[in-house]
Amino acid sequence: MLSKVLSSKLVPGPVAGMAVAAVLGSATLAQDLKDPAEYVNARHGYMLMMAMNLATLGGMAKGETPYDATAAKMAAANLAKLGGMDTGFLWLPGSEAGKAQDSSALAPIFTEVDKRNQMFKSLADATAAMQTAAGTDVASLKGAMAAVGEACAACHKAYRQPE
């Protein structure tokens, strides 16, 4: 089936080549993902994507940028996707602060799985509510922003090394 799709006129040769390389290279990639630094980088990337979308919404909530329903909806939809993501795979033992360079993750986040999962559930709920509210008006956006901020702060307070 895959060979039919890759050889069809719908998938140009270079794209088919990249797809094959990606599939064949996945075994090598899986081996590279045992490096704690990769998990730290992945967590940083995840947090950066959250921060970029929160900056869009926060600027509107603070009145620093004009309210734009379309941009608010897009940023909130991105947040909801990120907030709802299963991040359990990001917490590789050995990638915590003091063991992995540039990590701010405190050791309990790796062992307190139920508590960590509950915190991420709170984030998922808050970002889902933000997605509903953000495109309505700036007052609704501001109201939803508080819950997102509380969810972020609770996890960071418990599991992030102070800066």
VENPE-V501133 format. One record per backbone hydrogen bond with DSSP energy under -1.0 kcal/mol. CO is the residue of the C=O (numbers start at 0). NH is the residue of the N-H. If there is no record, write none. Layout:
# VENPE-V501133
co,nh
CO,NH
CO,NH
This chain:
# VENPE-V501133
co,nh
0,4
1,5
2,6
11,15
12,16
13,17
14,18
15,19
16,20
17,21
18,22
19,23
20,24
24,28
25,29
26,30
27,31
28,32
30,33
31,34
34,37
35,39
36,40
37,41
38,42
39,43
40,44
41,45
42,46
43,47
44,48
45,49
46,50
47,51
48,52
49,53
50,54
51,55
52,56
53,57
54,58
55,59
56,60
57,61
58,63
58,64
67,71
68,72
69,73
70,74
71,75
72,76
73,77
74,78
75,79
76,80
77,81
78,82
79,83
81,84
86,89
87,90
91,94
95,98
95,99
99,102
103,160
104,96
105,108
106,109
107,111
110,112
111,115
112,116
113,117
114,118
115,119
116,120
117,121
118,122
119,123
120,124
121,125
122,126
123,127
124,128
125,129
126,130
127,131
128,132
129,133
132,135
136,140
137,141
138,142
139,143
140,144
141,145
143,147
144,148
145,149
146,150
147,151
148,152
149,153
150,154
151,155
152,156
153,157
154,158
155,159
158,105
